[in-house]
């Protein structure tokens, strides 16, 4: 074999490996990465409600487990549970924490 054929073979190999890496990167960015557990016909107790990339190294994930939602910050330095609330939503949890404006007996605000 000539040196020309070895160079073409090496270039084709590098191209194929680079193409595989690009496709894997695109699939991860789109969210089609593996890691899903395939169960039978049973109801799932765990689901990812929403994922929001903050920057290249950090991501916020909203996870629903049974009747609770957990907001988790994932980063290269470690994971952090930011908040946990009932699955009815964070709005309901915040509404219970903020007192309503006092009203008069007629229903008008004081």
Phi, psi and omega per residue, in radians:
X1 nan 2.525 3.112
X2 -1.400 2.853 3.053
X3 -1.123 -0.554 3.124
X4 -1.076 -0.710 3.139
X5 -1.207 -0.663 3.088
X6 -1.105 -0.718 -3.141
X7 -1.157 -0.748 3.104
X8 -1.115 -0.701 3.098
X9 -1.090 -0.789 -3.131
X10 -1.133 -0.714 3.117
X11 -1.147 -0.687 3.105
X12 -1.145 -0.689 3.112
X13 -1.123 -0.788 3.111
X14 -1.085 -0.718 3.121
X15 -1.081 -0.787 -3.116
X16 -1.149 -0.750 3.122
X17 -1.121 -0.733 3.114
X18 -1.129 -0.680 3.113
X19 -1.112 -0.725 3.093
X20 -1.090 -0.739 -3.139
X21 -1.154 -0.684 3.120
X22 -1.143 -0.768 3.131
X23 -1.106 -0.735 3.106
X24 -1.104 -0.706 3.136
X25 -1.137 -0.753 3.134
X26 -1.122 -0.717 3.131
X27 -1.119 -0.673 3.095
X28 -1.161 -0.710 -3.135
X29 -1.173 -0.596 -3.137
X30 -1.366 -0.367 3.128
X31 1.729 0.337 -3.133
X32 -1.734 0.404 3.131
X33 -1.240 2.768 3.136
X34 -1.227 -2.931 3.108
X35 1.864 -0.010 3.100
X36 -1.448 2.427 3.124
X37 -1.656 2.163 -3.131
X38 -1.627 1.962 3.119
X39 -1.689 3.043 3.100
X40 -1.417 -2.464 -3.073
X41 -1.498 0.352 -3.121
X42 -1.511 2.818 -3.139
X43 -1.383 2.419 -3.136
X44 -1.420 2.424 3.115
X45 -1.716 -0.266 -3.037
X46 -2.223 2.318 3.092
X47 -2.639 2.615 3.044
X48 -1.607 2.001 -3.092
X49 -1.357 -0.806 -3.095
X50 -2.723 2.590 3.066
X51 -2.310 2.319 -3.094
X52 -2.266 1.957 3.077
X53 -1.268 2.216 3.126
X54 -1.514 -0.880 3.042
X55 -2.624 -2.875 -3.050
X56 -1.155 -0.416 -3.052
X57 -1.999 -0.145 -3.094
X58 -2.219 2.591 -3.124
X59 -2.599 2.394 3.028
X60 -1.688 2.317 -3.124
X61 -2.193 2.275 3.029
X62 -1.806 2.008 -3.058
X63 -1.976 2.325 3.046
X64 -1.835 2.200 3.086
X65 -2.237 2.085 -3.085
X66 0.878 -1.909 -3.088
X67 -1.951 0.425 -3.115
X68 -2.312 2.651 3.030
X69 -2.049 2.417 -3.118
X70 -2.171 2.238 3.067
X71 -1.704 2.067 -3.020
X72 -2.116 2.340 3.045
X73 -1.748 2.023 3.119
X74 -1.764 2.286 3.108
X75 -2.579 3.022 3.138
X76 -1.198 -0.456 -3.117
X77 -1.445 -0.260 -3.133
X78 2.571 3.072 -3.119
X79 -1.866 2.608 -3.076
X80 -2.444 2.212 3.039
X81 -1.394 1.958 -3.076
X82 -1.456 -0.815 -3.072
X83 -2.697 2.701 3.084
X84 -2.440 2.293 -3.080
X85 -2.574 2.869 3.043
X86 -1.062 2.701 -3.057
X87 -1.224 -0.147 3.092
X88 -1.098 -0.333 3.074
X89 2.203 2.783 -3.140
X90 -1.266 -0.444 3.136
X91 -1.112 -0.716 3.133
X92 -1.162 -0.663 3.122
X93 -1.181 -0.692 3.118
X94 -1.241 -0.609 3.137
X95 -1.126 -0.610 3.095
X96 -1.270 -0.425 -3.103
X97 -1.495 -0.436 -3.114
X98 -1.712 2.117 -3.132
X99 -1.192 2.547 3.126
X100 -1.320 2.736 3.116
X101 -1.190 2.402 -3.139
X102 -1.149 2.480 -3.133
X103 -2.118 2.732 3.070
X104 -1.471 2.948 3.139
X105 -1.007 -0.429 3.118
X106 -1.399 -0.092 3.119
X107 1.656 -0.021 3.138
X108 -1.516 2.508 3.071
X109 -1.152 2.522 3.132
X110 -1.383 nan nan
